[in-house]
Amino acid sequence: MKTVYHQPISSREDRATQMRVAEHRAERDAFRELVVTAVSCCTWTLAAYVLVAFAFHTKDKQAGGVLFYGGLAVGYAGNFLTLYFAYNRGRERGDW
């Protein structure tokens, strides 16, 4: 864990500069988290589509059912867990 030492701030301009830098970093981190979450949700959805597509192209009815419902489970569970963990990371960062 990184230790931060606070130094006395000499003027309002220095404090304003420090706050602008902190705001920029916070916005950058939030945007990066948004992009990672969106890509992760798209990846889980694509994985689910692939499983469902294999379900429609298989000749065995039982294997098709397993692949179909497996695709549904992967899609819903993957997206739910992605959003759940993204929310928890946002809470730890102090976004909400």
Summary of the structure (lengths in Angstrom):
residues: 96
radius of gyration: 22.2
end to end distance: 22.4
largest distance: 75.3
contacts: 223
relative contact order: 0.12
helix: 82%
strand: 0%
